[in-house]
Every structure is written in structure tokens, then in C-alpha cells.
Amino acid sequence: MAKQQTFSDKMKKQKVDTRINVQVIKAYRSDKGTVKYIERFVKVEDVNQAEKIDISR
């Protein structure tokens, strides 16, 4: 039997994600008074939205 679907056909069916992956780093003070950091990767539509992202502990 011949192969019905080629690799290029599979690639055409996949959805392309247009969002940008951004690393957000937030600093906070712990109970002991030391500075700790939280870092997360977040997908956003536009780079300007990165300033508005709020990540919590």
C-alpha cells in the first residue's frame, strides 16, 4: 500500500502559534529579609504586554 499522507501535508495541518514566549522575573523579600526571585515563561501576543504581567508566589 502506498503512503497516503506526506510529511508536508502534516505540517500544513498544524496551527502556527504567533504568541511570543517571554521570561518574566520578579524579585520579592522573604520573611528573613533576603531577596528571592521568581521566574516564569509566559506567552504573550505583544512584547508591550510583558510589563503588565503579574506573577505571584
mmCIF file as gemmi writes it, N, C-alpha and C atoms, coordinates in Angstrom:
data_model
loop_
_atom_site.group_PDB
_atom_site.id
_atom_site.type_symbol
_atom_site.label_atom_id
_atom_site.label_alt_id
_atom_site.label_comp_id
_atom_site.label_asym_id
_atom_site.label_entity_id
_atom_site.label_seq_id
_atom_site.pdbx_PDB_ins_code
_atom_site.Cartn_x
_atom_site.Cartn_y
_atom_site.Cartn_z
_atom_site.occupancy
_atom_site.B_iso_or_equiv
_atom_site.pdbx_formal_charge
_atom_site.auth_seq_id
_atom_site.auth_asym_id
_atom_site.pdbx_PDB_model_num
ATOM 1 N N . MET Axp A 1 ? 0.847 -1.19 0 1 0 ? 1 A 1
ATOM 2 C CA . MET Axp A 1 ? 0 0 0 1 0 ? 1 A 1
ATOM 3 C C . MET Axp A 1 ? 0.886 1.244 0 1 0 ? 1 A 1
ATOM 4 N N . ALA Axp A 2 ? 0.43 2.215 -0.717 1 0 ? 2 A 1
ATOM 5 C CA . ALA Axp A 2 ? 1.176 3.475 -0.798 1 0 ? 2 A 1
ATOM 6 C C . ALA Axp A 2 ? 0.813 4.361 0.399 1 0 ? 2 A 1
ATOM 7 N N . LYS Axp A 3 ? 1.746 5.194 0.759 1 0 ? 3 A 1
ATOM 8 C CA . LYS Axp A 3 ? 1.533 6.115 1.876 1 0 ? 3 A 1
ATOM 9 C C . LYS Axp A 3 ? 0.581 7.222 1.429 1 0 ? 3 A 1
ATOM 10 N N . GLN Axp A 4 ? -0.466 7.462 2.202 1 0 ? 4 A 1
ATOM 11 C CA . GLN Axp A 4 ? -1.498 8.421 1.833 1 0 ? 4 A 1
ATOM 12 C C . GLN Axp A 4 ? -1.137 9.859 2.196 1 0 ? 4 A 1
ATOM 13 N N . GLN Axp A 5 ? -0.354 10.043 3.243 1 0 ? 5 A 1
ATOM 14 C CA . GLN Axp A 5 ? -0.093 11.386 3.744 1 0 ? 5 A 1
ATOM 15 C C . GLN Axp A 5 ? 1.417 11.608 3.831 1 0 ? 5 A 1
ATOM 16 N N . THR Axp A 6 ? 1.865 12.735 3.298 1 0 ? 6 A 1
ATOM 17 C CA . THR Axp A 6 ? 3.287 13.045 3.351 1 0 ? 6 A 1
ATOM 18 C C . THR Axp A 6 ? 3.569 13.938 4.552 1 0 ? 6 A 1
ATOM 19 N N . PHE Axp A 7 ? 4.845 14.14 4.825 1 0 ? 7 A 1
ATOM 20 C CA . PHE Axp A 7 ? 5.242 14.992 5.946 1 0 ? 7 A 1
ATOM 21 C C . PHE Axp A 7 ? 4.787 16.428 5.719 1 0 ? 7 A 1
ATOM 22 N N . SER Axp A 8 ? 4.878 16.922 4.509 1 0 ? 8 A 1
ATOM 23 C CA . SER Axp A 8 ? 4.454 18.304 4.232 1 0 ? 8 A 1
ATOM 24 C C . SER Axp A 8 ? 2.942 18.466 4.429 1 0 ? 8 A 1
ATOM 25 N N . ASP Axp A 9 ? 2.174 17.44 4.17 1 0 ? 9 A 1
ATOM 26 C CA . ASP Axp A 9 ? 0.733 17.504 4.424 1 0 ? 9 A 1
ATOM 27 C C . ASP Axp A 9 ? 0.453 17.625 5.92 1 0 ? 9 A 1
ATOM 28 N N . LYS Axp A 10 ? 1.215 16.929 6.736 1 0 ? 10 A 1
ATOM 29 C CA . LYS Axp A 10 ? 1.048 17.019 8.184 1 0 ? 10 A 1
ATOM 30 C C . LYS Axp A 10 ? 1.381 18.415 8.691 1 0 ? 10 A 1
ATOM 31 N N . MET Axp A 11 ? 2.441 19.014 8.135 1 0 ? 11 A 1
ATOM 32 C CA . MET Axp A 11 ? 2.864 20.343 8.569 1 0 ? 11 A 1
ATOM 33 C C . MET Axp A 11 ? 1.835 21.413 8.191 1 0 ? 11 A 1
ATOM 34 N N . LYS Axp A 12 ? 1.146 21.234 7.113 1 0 ? 12 A 1
ATOM 35 C CA . LYS Axp A 12 ? 0.123 22.2 6.69 1 0 ? 12 A 1
ATOM 36 C C . LYS Axp A 12 ? -1.061 22.206 7.649 1 0 ? 12 A 1
ATOM 37 N N . LYS Axp A 13 ? -1.343 21.091 8.278 1 0 ? 13 A 1
ATOM 38 C CA . LYS Axp A 13 ? -2.487 20.979 9.182 1 0 ? 13 A 1
ATOM 39 C C . LYS Axp A 13 ? -2.225 21.601 10.547 1 0 ? 13 A 1
ATOM 40 N N . GLN Axp A 14 ? -0.959 21.711 10.95 1 0 ? 14 A 1
ATOM 41 C CA . GLN Axp A 14 ? -0.645 22.217 12.279 1 0 ? 14 A 1
ATOM 42 C C . GLN Axp A 14 ? -0.91 23.713 12.359 1 0 ? 14 A 1
ATOM 43 N N . LYS Axp A 15 ? -1.412 24.139 13.525 1 0 ? 15 A 1
ATOM 44 C CA . LYS Axp A 15 ? -1.652 25.551 13.764 1 0 ? 15 A 1
ATOM 45 C C . LYS Axp A 15 ? -0.346 26.215 14.17 1 0 ? 15 A 1
ATOM 46 N N . VAL Axp A 16 ? -0.124 27.415 13.671 1 0 ? 16 A 1
ATOM 47 C CA . VAL Axp A 16 ? 1.08 28.163 13.998 1 0 ? 16 A 1
ATOM 48 C C . VAL Axp A 16 ? 0.771 29.088 15.163 1 0 ? 16 A 1
ATOM 49 N N . ASP Axp A 17 ? 1.569 29.005 16.223 1 0 ? 17 A 1
ATOM 50 C CA . ASP Axp A 17 ? 1.374 29.838 17.402 1 0 ? 17 A 1
ATOM 51 C C . ASP Axp A 17 ? 2.119 31.154 17.191 1 0 ? 17 A 1
ATOM 52 N N . THR Axp A 18 ? 1.389 32.263 17.113 1 0 ? 18 A 1
ATOM 53 C CA . THR Axp A 18 ? 2.005 33.555 16.836 1 0 ? 18 A 1
ATOM 54 C C . THR Axp A 18 ? 2.402 34.29 18.108 1 0 ? 18 A 1
ATOM 55 N N . ARG Axp A 19 ? 2.119 33.717 19.267 1 0 ? 19 A 1
ATOM 56 C CA . ARG Axp A 19 ? 2.463 34.383 20.521 1 0 ? 19 A 1
ATOM 57 C C . ARG Axp A 19 ? 3.964 34.292 20.773 1 0 ? 19 A 1
ATOM 58 N N . ILE Axp A 20 ? 4.476 35.219 21.549 1 0 ? 20 A 1
ATOM 59 C CA . ILE Axp A 20 ? 5.895 35.304 21.865 1 0 ? 20 A 1
ATOM 60 C C . ILE Axp A 20 ? 6.115 34.747 23.259 1 0 ? 20 A 1
ATOM 61 N N . ASN Axp A 21 ? 7.153 33.944 23.424 1 0 ? 21 A 1
ATOM 62 C CA . ASN Axp A 21 ? 7.495 33.379 24.723 1 0 ? 21 A 1
ATOM 63 C C . ASN Axp A 21 ? 8.432 34.349 25.436 1 0 ? 21 A 1
ATOM 64 N N . VAL Axp A 22 ? 8.021 34.847 26.624 1 0 ? 22 A 1
ATOM 65 C CA . VAL Axp A 22 ? 8.766 35.852 27.358 1 0 ? 22 A 1
ATOM 66 C C . VAL Axp A 22 ? 9.081 35.319 28.75 1 0 ? 22 A 1
ATOM 67 N N . GLN Axp A 23 ? 10.288 35.575 29.226 1 0 ? 23 A 1
ATOM 68 C CA . GLN Axp A 23 ? 10.658 35.184 30.586 1 0 ? 23 A 1
ATOM 69 C C . GLN Axp A 23 ? 10.435 36.381 31.504 1 0 ? 23 A 1
ATOM 70 N N . VAL Axp A 24 ? 9.591 36.189 32.546 1 0 ? 24 A 1
ATOM 71 C CA . VAL Axp A 24 ? 9.279 37.247 33.5 1 0 ? 24 A 1
ATOM 72 C C . VAL Axp A 24 ? 9.968 36.909 34.814 1 0 ? 24 A 1
ATOM 73 N N . ILE Axp A 25 ? 10.726 37.861 35.345 1 0 ? 25 A 1
ATOM 74 C CA . ILE Axp A 25 ? 11.447 37.667 36.604 1 0 ? 25 A 1
ATOM 75 C C . ILE Axp A 25 ? 10.936 38.693 37.605 1 0 ? 25 A 1
ATOM 76 N N . LYS Axp A 26 ? 10.532 38.207 38.779 1 0 ? 26 A 1
ATOM 77 C CA . LYS Axp A 26 ? 10.005 39.087 39.819 1 0 ? 26 A 1
ATOM 78 C C . LYS Axp A 26 ? 10.826 38.894 41.09 1 0 ? 26 A 1
ATOM 79 N N . ALA Axp A 27 ? 11.248 39.994 41.698 1 0 ? 27 A 1
ATOM 80 C CA . ALA Axp A 27 ? 12.01 39.936 42.944 1 0 ? 27 A 1
ATOM 81 C C . ALA Axp A 27 ? 11.069 40.234 44.109 1 0 ? 27 A 1
ATOM 82 N N . TYR Axp A 28 ? 11.286 39.565 45.232 1 0 ? 28 A 1
ATOM 83 C CA . TYR Axp A 28 ? 10.5 39.818 46.449 1 0 ? 28 A 1
ATOM 84 C C . TYR Axp A 28 ? 11.362 39.557 47.664 1 0 ? 28 A 1
ATOM 85 N N . ARG Axp A 29 ? 10.982 40.122 48.774 1 0 ? 29 A 1
ATOM 86 C CA . ARG Axp A 29 ? 11.706 39.915 50.044 1 0 ? 29 A 1
ATOM 87 C C . ARG Axp A 29 ? 11.05 38.77 50.801 1 0 ? 29 A 1
ATOM 88 N N . SER Axp A 30 ? 11.876 37.864 51.296 1 0 ? 30 A 1
ATOM 89 C CA . SER Axp A 30 ? 11.364 36.753 52.09 1 0 ? 30 A 1
ATOM 90 C C . SER Axp A 30 ? 11.145 37.221 53.526 1 0 ? 30 A 1
ATOM 91 N N . ASP Axp A 31 ? 10.646 36.337 54.362 1 0 ? 31 A 1
ATOM 92 C CA . ASP Axp A 31 ? 10.407 36.668 55.769 1 0 ? 31 A 1
ATOM 93 C C . ASP Axp A 31 ? 11.705 36.979 56.51 1 0 ? 31 A 1
ATOM 94 N N . LYS Axp A 32 ? 12.798 36.391 56.073 1 0 ? 32 A 1
ATOM 95 C CA . LYS Axp A 32 ? 14.095 36.621 56.701 1 0 ? 32 A 1
ATOM 96 C C . LYS Axp A 32 ? 14.743 37.922 56.237 1 0 ? 32 A 1
ATOM 97 N N . GLY Axp A 33 ? 14.198 38.554 55.214 1 0 ? 33 A 1
ATOM 98 C CA . GLY Axp A 33 ? 14.748 39.804 54.71 1 0 ? 33 A 1
ATOM 99 C C . GLY Axp A 33 ? 15.641 39.65 53.491 1 0 ? 33 A 1
ATOM 100 N N . THR Axp A 34 ? 15.837 38.43 53.032 1 0 ? 34 A 1
ATOM 101 C CA . THR Axp A 34 ? 16.664 38.225 51.844 1 0 ? 34 A 1
ATOM 102 C C . THR Axp A 34 ? 15.83 38.418 50.577 1 0 ? 34 A 1
ATOM 103 N N . VAL Axp A 35 ? 16.494 38.712 49.493 1 0 ? 35 A 1
ATOM 104 C CA . VAL Axp A 35 ? 15.818 38.904 48.215 1 0 ? 35 A 1
ATOM 105 C C . VAL Axp A 35 ? 15.788 37.578 47.471 1 0 ? 35 A 1
ATOM 106 N N . LYS Axp A 36 ? 14.61 37.199 47.016 1 0 ? 36 A 1
ATOM 107 C CA . LYS Axp A 36 ? 14.445 35.975 46.23 1 0 ? 36 A 1
ATOM 108 C C . LYS Axp A 36 ? 13.781 36.332 44.914 1 0 ? 36 A 1
ATOM 109 N N . TYR Axp A 37 ? 13.933 35.45 43.942 1 0 ? 37 A 1
ATOM 110 C CA . TYR Axp A 37 ? 13.414 35.712 42.606 1 0 ? 37 A 1
ATOM 111 C C . TYR Axp A 37 ? 12.501 34.582 42.147 1 0 ? 37 A 1
ATOM 112 N N . ILE Axp A 38 ? 11.452 34.958 41.432 1 0 ? 38 A 1
ATOM 113 C CA . ILE Axp A 38 ? 10.569 34.005 40.765 1 0 ? 38 A 1
ATOM 114 C C . ILE Axp A 38 ? 10.73 34.26 39.275 1 0 ? 38 A 1
ATOM 115 N N . GLU Axp A 39 ? 10.925 33.212 38.51 1 0 ? 39 A 1
ATOM 116 C CA . GLU Axp A 39 ? 10.995 33.4 37.067 1 0 ? 39 A 1
ATOM 117 C C . GLU Axp A 39 ? 10.055 32.415 36.389 1 0 ? 39 A 1
ATOM 118 N N . ARG Axp A 40 ? 9.306 32.92 35.432 1 0 ? 40 A 1
ATOM 119 C CA . ARG Axp A 40 ? 8.321 32.13 34.696 1 0 ? 40 A 1
ATOM 120 C C . ARG Axp A 40 ? 8.409 32.478 33.218 1 0 ? 40 A 1
ATOM 121 N N . PHE Axp A 41 ? 8.111 31.513 32.376 1 0 ? 41 A 1
ATOM 122 C CA . PHE Axp A 41 ? 7.971 31.757 30.954 1 0 ? 41 A 1
ATOM 123 C C . PHE Axp A 41 ? 6.482 31.909 30.66 1 0 ? 41 A 1
ATOM 124 N N . VAL Axp A 42 ? 6.125 33.007 29.989 1 0 ? 42 A 1
ATOM 125 C CA . VAL Axp A 42 ? 4.734 33.318 29.701 1 0 ? 42 A 1
ATOM 126 C C . VAL Axp A 42 ? 4.615 33.646 28.221 1 0 ? 42 A 1
ATOM 127 N N . LYS Axp A 43 ? 3.538 33.206 27.599 1 0 ? 43 A 1
ATOM 128 C CA . LYS Axp A 43 ? 3.301 33.541 26.198 1 0 ? 43 A 1
ATOM 129 C C . LYS Axp A 43 ? 2.401 34.764 26.127 1 0 ? 43 A 1
ATOM 130 N N . VAL Axp A 44 ? 2.829 35.764 25.349 1 0 ? 44 A 1
ATOM 131 C CA . VAL Axp A 44 ? 2.067 36.993 25.178 1 0 ? 44 A 1
ATOM 132 C C . VAL Axp A 44 ? 1.919 37.29 23.691 1 0 ? 44 A 1
ATOM 133 N N . GLU Axp A 45 ? 0.898 38.074 23.371 1 0 ? 45 A 1
ATOM 134 C CA . GLU Axp A 45 ? 0.652 38.459 21.981 1 0 ? 45 A 1
ATOM 135 C C . GLU Axp A 45 ? 1.642 39.522 21.519 1 0 ? 45 A 1
ATOM 136 N N . ASP Axp A 46 ? 1.979 40.455 22.423 1 0 ? 46 A 1
ATOM 137 C CA . ASP Axp A 46 ? 2.829 41.574 22.068 1 0 ? 46 A 1
ATOM 138 C C . ASP Axp A 46 ? 3.838 41.802 23.187 1 0 ? 46 A 1
ATOM 139 N N . VAL Axp A 47 ? 5.021 42.266 22.866 1 0 ? 47 A 1
ATOM 140 C CA . VAL Axp A 47 ? 6.058 42.482 23.86 1 0 ? 47 A 1
ATOM 141 C C . VAL Axp A 47 ? 5.639 43.549 24.872 1 0 ? 47 A 1
ATOM 142 N N . ASN Axp A 48 ? 4.825 44.508 24.465 1 0 ? 48 A 1
ATOM 143 C CA . ASN Axp A 48 ? 4.372 45.568 25.367 1 0 ? 48 A 1
ATOM 144 C C . ASN Axp A 48 ? 3.511 45.024 26.501 1 0 ? 48 A 1
ATOM 145 N N . GLN Axp A 49 ? 2.909 43.874 26.328 1 0 ? 49 A 1
ATOM 146 C CA . GLN Axp A 49 ? 2.078 43.266 27.372 1 0 ? 49 A 1
ATOM 147 C C . GLN Axp A 49 ? 2.92 42.649 28.484 1 0 ? 49 A 1
ATOM 148 N N . ALA Axp A 50 ? 4.203 42.475 28.268 1 0 ? 50 A 1
ATOM 149 C CA . ALA Axp A 50 ? 5.07 41.831 29.263 1 0 ? 50 A 1
ATOM 150 C C . ALA Axp A 50 ? 5.169 42.659 30.532 1 0 ? 50 A 1
ATOM 151 N N . GLU Axp A 51 ? 5.07 43.983 30.432 1 0 ? 51 A 1
ATOM 152 C CA . GLU Axp A 51 ? 5.141 44.837 31.609 1 0 ? 51 A 1
ATOM 153 C C . GLU Axp A 51 ? 3.908 44.699 32.498 1 0 ? 51 A 1
ATOM 154 N N . LYS Axp A 52 ? 2.797 44.285 31.94 1 0 ? 52 A 1
ATOM 155 C CA . LYS Axp A 52 ? 1.528 44.193 32.667 1 0 ? 52 A 1
ATOM 156 C C . LYS Axp A 52 ? 1.312 42.854 33.344 1 0 ? 52 A 1
ATOM 157 N N . ILE Axp A 53 ? 2.182 41.883 33.097 1 0 ? 53 A 1
ATOM 158 C CA . ILE Axp A 53 ? 2.015 40.546 33.646 1 0 ? 53 A 1
ATOM 159 C C . ILE Axp A 53 ? 2.334 40.55 35.128 1 0 ? 53 A 1
ATOM 160 N N . ASP Axp A 54 ? 1.447 39.946 35.924 1 0 ? 54 A 1
ATOM 161 C CA . ASP Axp A 54 ? 1.666 39.844 37.352 1 0 ? 54 A 1
ATOM 162 C C . ASP Axp A 54 ? 1.772 38.376 37.734 1 0 ? 54 A 1
ATOM 163 N N . ILE Axp A 55 ? 2.942 37.969 38.217 1 0 ? 55 A 1
ATOM 164 C CA . ILE Axp A 55 ? 3.115 36.595 38.696 1 0 ? 55 A 1
ATOM 165 C C . ILE Axp A 55 ? 3.244 36.647 40.2 1 0 ? 55 A 1
ATOM 166 N N . SER Axp A 56 ? 2.674 35.676 40.872 1 0 ? 56 A 1
ATOM 167 C CA . SER Axp A 56 ? 2.721 35.668 42.325 1 0 ? 56 A 1
ATOM 168 C C . SER Axp A 56 ? 3.394 34.384 42.804 1 0 ? 56 A 1
ATOM 169 N N . ARG Axp A 57 ? 3.772 34.397 44.073 1 0 ? 57 A 1
ATOM 170 C CA . ARG Axp A 57 ? 4.453 33.251 44.657 1 0 ? 57 A 1
ATOM 171 C C . ARG Axp A 57 ? 3.583 32.073 44.737 1 0 ? 57 A 1
